[in-house]
Amino acid sequence: MSKFVKSTTTRFIPGLSGRRRRLAFGLIGLLILIIVGSSLSAQYFLIQHNPSTHETNQIVGHAFFKSSGQLNEGSSQGVNDQLQIELRGIPNPAAGKSYYAWLLGDSHKNVKENLCKPAEELISLGRLFDNQGVVSFSYAGNQSHTNLISCTSRLLITEENTTSTPSQPSTNQHAWVYYAEIPQLPDPTDSVNHYSALDDIRHLLYEGPDLKNKGLHGGLDLQLLRNMQNVLEWAGSARDAWNGAKIGDIDFVHRQVVRILDYLDGTYRPKGITVPLVQTDVPPGTPLLVDPNFALVPLLDLPRRNTSYMARISRQLSGISTAPGVSVEMRTLAKQINSQLLIVKGLLEKVYQDAKTLVSLPDSQLLQPSTLTILNDLETQANNIFVGRLDPTTGQVAQGVVQIHYSIQQLATFDIKPFTSIL
């Protein structure tokens, strides 16, 4: 994999109040983040990438997954359902020939998790039109908005007759001109699952067996992004509802803070019965106020709780950083994302402490001006987690969940090289 660059970051704007910052950043629609974010991240990568001389001789371009945003909570559709191919400096095809692009299934298939049928493991992307050695091609996906990472992991470009569009790649490998794949050699040191980097990436950007069994689709990355956006919205609306006078508003503040704790603590479901784990943090008899399915995986690791999204994502990133066949650049990016997650986790613990303090206060104390200080901090920390924050010691923007989402997307980049052979 070629050199990675830092993902697009949202600049901190000093002087904005918590409310205005949230309106500017926190309430950005999830669809906009997914659609625009994936495109901007890919374009930023293309603009900033400056390969070495050795890479220039090998890599002719890149391909990136994008998302239409046609989401369905009951499936992984609408996420990574499109593909962008960018090639530079390639020769024109021979007379009467054209370039055609294909997505192919795994060369090292994990038969326990990958249950795709052969028909799902071959996708014709279409003809590539070159302009003086440059190709910029977008595949818009199919009508079902299928997550392309679910069943495919390799990209092939062939040179075939222009007059008749092929329905599958030529069996003559002399017609195979360019190739790329996501690293997929099983890890020999993983004595339990033998996961590859591809398996870890699928868990992040598609789904893994545990989340699938819980009815959570779209991958760990999407679920973290979605849940943290909700936490930010609840923190902001709790802050805005506080006016130091009305009991009705205080009741609303209390409910929003309980919702935050519902996501932080999570739930579990023994024998099909949903049990909220927030009961240790809220007054006895407090009901669960969020969809129990979305709380099955907590945001934060707490004693005697389920494994959190933070820990699950970190585990997949650690797997990528040690998996065979992974480039130095890909390992470095995985480690960088893991480091950013640790920072986010520390901020999330501050949100947890603020929320615990607020739910323990009686209504009479919630009406006091001191409550506003806690609410302001709750909102500030949630905003920092979601969009990042300015590090006062370095002057740099520390990545939030949005930027981490873009970086995780980059892990599934195809580095396209002249075809030699398939290992």
N, C-alpha and C positions, 0 to 999 in steps of 0.2 A: 504494500500500500504506500502511496506517495506521502509527501510531507503534509501534515495537517496544520491548519492555522487556527488561531483562536476564533471561537464562534462570535457571531454578531452580538454585541452587548448593548443594553439600553443605558444611555448616559444618565447619571444622577443629576437632577436639576435642583441646585440649592435654592432656598428661599420659598419653595412651595410648601403650603400647609399639608398636613397629612391627608385632609379631604381632597385637595386638588391633585396631590400625587396619585391618590387612589383612582380618581376620575380619569387621570391621564394614563395610568398604567394598569392598575389592578382589575378594572372592569373591562379590559380588552376582551372581546369575545374569544372563546376557545377556538372557534372555527377560524377566526382571523389569524390567531397565533399559529395554528396548524398549517393553513394554506399559505399565507404570506411568509411565515417563518421558514418553512422548508425551502421555499424558492429563494428567499434572500440569503439563507445560509449557504445554499449551493452556489449562488452567484458570487457571494463574498469569497468563497473558497476558490473559485475560478480566477477572480481578479487578483487575489493576493498570492496564489500559488506561484512559486518561482523555483522550478525544479533544478537540480544540479545537472551538470553535463551528462553524467551517466544516466540519470533519469530521462533526460531529453532523448537519448538514444533508444530508450525502451518504451516509455509511456507516450501514447499518442492522444490520450484523452481520458475523460472520466464520465461516469454515469452516476446519477443521484436519484434516490427515491423521493417522490413528492406526495402530497396528500390533497385530495379533493375536498375533504371536510364533510363528505356525505356520510356522517356518522350514524351508527345504529348501536344502541347500548347492548343489544342482544347478539352482536357479532363484532368482528374486527374490521368490517368494511369501512371504506372512506379514509383509511390511514395507510400511508405508503402504497397507494393504489395507482400511482402514476410514476413515470420514469423520464428523466431528462438525460440525453446523451450529448456530450460536447467533444468533438474531435478537432485536432489541429495538425496541419502539415502532412496530411495523408495524400497519396497519389490518386489521380483520377482512375476509376475502374476502367478495365479494358473496353474496347469498342463493343457495343452490344451488351455490355454487362452493367449491373448496378449493385450497390451494397444493400444488404438486408440484415436487420437486427432481430435477435431471438433471445428470449429468456429461457434457460434450461433448468431442470431439476438438479438435485444434489449429486455430486460424484461420490460422496461418502455419506450415505443416508442413515439417519438415526431412525431405525425402524420402530422404536418404542414410541416416539413422539410424532414423527412425520408419517402420516397416514394418507398422503396425497396419492391420487390415482395418476396413471401415466398421462392421461389427457390434460391434467392440471399442471403437469411439469414441463410443458412446452407451450410457450406463448410467442406468437408471431407479432413482433412490434411494428413491422412494416418496412418500407423502402426508405433508405437514407439518401437524401439529396445533398451532394457536396457542392460547395461553391469555392473554387480555387483552393482546394485542400482543406476546407473548413466545413464541418457538419455541426448543426445545432438542431437537434431533433427532440420533440416532445411526444411521449406516448400518454394518451389521456385515460388509459384504462378501459375496462369493460363496463357494461351496463350495470353489473352487480357491484361495482367499485371494490373488487376483490383485492385484499392485501397481497401485494406481489411477493413479499418476503415469505409468505406462508408456505409456498410450494416451490419457489425458484430461488436460485442462489448463484447462477452463472450467466454470463452474458457472452453471446457469440455473434460475430458479424461475418457474413458470408458474401462472396462475389458471385452472382448468378445472373441468368439471362434476364434482360430487361423486358422482353416481350411477354413473358408469362410469369406471374407472381407465384413463387413457390409456396406450398402449404406447410412445408417442413424443411429444415436445412438439408443441403446436399449431403449424401453419405460419402461423397468424395472429399476427403479432408484437404485436398489441394485447393478447394473452393473456400476453405476457412481462413480468413485473413486476420481477424482480431479477436481477442478473447480476454475475459476477466472472470474472477470468481471471488466470493467471500470465503476466507479461510475456513476449512471444514474438516481438518484432520482431527480425529478423536484424541483427547488428552490422555496419554498413557498413565499419567500420575493420578488421574481421577478414577479411583478403583470402584466407585459406586455407579456413576452415571456415564463416564467416558464422554463428557460433553466436549464439543468443539467450540471454537469462537462463533461459528454460525449458530449453534444451539443457544449460546448466551445472547447473541444479537436478536434471535427470534423471541426469546423470553422478554427482552426489553421492548421490541418494536412490533411484535405480533401477539403471542401469548405462550405461556408455559402450562404444563399440566395442572399445577395447583390452582392458578388463577382461573383456568378454564373450568375446573370442577366447581369453583366458587361462583361461576357465572359472570366473571369479570373479563372483558375482552379488550383488545387493542394494545396490550403490552403494559409492562410495569411503568414505562416512561409516560405513557398517556394517562394512566391512572394517577400517578403522582402529580402531574401537571393539572389535571382536572380537580383533584381534591384540594390542592393548595390554592387554586383559584377560589374555591368555595370558602376556604378558611379566611382568605383575604377579604372577600365580600362580607362575610359574617362579622369580622372584626371591624370593618369600616362602618357597616350599618349599625353595629352596637355603639360605636363612638358617636355617630351622627344622631342617634336616637336619644342619647343622654342630654338632658337639659336641666338637671338639678332640681326638678320640681314635680313632674307628673309620675304617679305610681304606675300608670299604664305604660309609659315609656320605659320605666325601670323593669317591668315584667318582660318587655321585648328584649331589652339588653340582656337580661338573665337567660332568656331562651337562646339567643344567638351565641352566648358564651358556652352554654351547654352543648350546642351543635358543634362548636370547635372541639370541645373535649370528646364528643362522640367519635370524631374522626381521629383524634390523637390517640385515644385509648383503644378504639376498635371494638369489635364484637366477636363472639365465636358461636358455633352452631352445633352443639352436641345433639345427635339423634334428631336433627331437623328443627330444633328449637333455638331461636336466636336469643343469646344471652348478652346484654350489654356489659362491657367491662368498665364502663365509666362510673359504675356505682360506688367505687372507692373514692371518687373525687367529687361527687355531687351529693346533695341532701337525699336521705332515704326516700324512695318512692318516685324519684325523678324519672320520667319516661324517656325512652330513646326518641330523639327528635329528628333523626336523619333516616334515609333509606338504609335498612339494615344490611343490604347487599353491598353497598358502597363502603360500609364500615367494617367489612369482614377482615380487611387488612389494615392495621393501624398505620398512622404516619410516623409514629415515634416508638422506639423500643423502650418498653417499660417493664418492670419486674412482673413475671408471671403473665405476660401478654403474648399474643401471636407475633410472629416475625414481621417487622414493619416493612413498608415500601423502601425506606432508606437502606435497611440491611439487605433486602433482596436485590436491589439495584447494585449495591456495593459488591455483593457476592458475584453477580454476573460480570461486572467490570473486572474484578480480580481474576475471574476465569479467562476473560479475553486477554488480559495482560500476561498470562502464563501459557496460553494455548499454543500448540505447534502451528507453524506456517504463518504466524502473525508478524507483520513488519515492525521495525523499531518505532516507526511513527505511530502506528496503531496502538502499540503497547503504551507509548508515551501519552497518547490522548486518553486512553482508558484510565491510566494512573492520575492524570490531571483532573478528570471528572470525579474520580473517587476523592481526591483531595478537596474539591469544591463541595462535595456532599458532606464532608465532615464539618465544614464551616456552616452549611445550611442546618445540619443537625443541631449544632450549638445554638443557633438562633431559634430553632423550633423548640428547644428546651425552655427558652425564655418565654415563648408564647404559652407553653404549658404552665409555667409557674404563674404568669399573669392571669390566665384563665382560672386556675385553681384558686387563686386569691379572690377573684371576683365572685365566683359562685359560692364562696364561703361567707360572704358578707350579707348581713340582713338588709332588707329594703331600706331601712332608715339610714344605714351607713352608705348604701349605694347612692343615696341622694346627696352625699357630701361631696364638696369639691375635690377631695383627695382621690375620689374614684376616677375623675377625669384624667388624672395623671397616669393611672394604671391603664385606662382605655387607650390613651394616646400611645403608650409604650406598646401595648398589644397590637395596635394597628401598624405602628412603625416597624416592629419586628416582622409581622406578617408581610408587609410590603417589601422589606429587605429580602425576605426569603423568596418571594415570588419574582421580583424584577432585578434583584441585586442591590448592592449598596456601595457607597464610596468609602474606601479604606482611608481613614485620615492619616495614617502613617506613610502610605505609599502614593496616595492620590489616584490609585487605580480603582476601577469598579470590580468588586468581588461578584462572581457570578451567582445569580439566583436560579430558581427552578426553570425559568424560561430559557436562559442561556444554556443550562445543563441539558435541556431538551434538545436544543439545536446541536450541541456537541455529540450527544448520543446518536442523533440522526447521521452524523458524519462517519460514524463507525461502519455504516453499511455502504460506504462509497466503493464503487468499482474503479480500479485502476486498469485502463485498457491498454493492452500491449499487442504487438504482432503475435499471431498464433504460431506456436511451435509444436506442442503436443499437450495432451491432458494427462496429468500424473495419475 
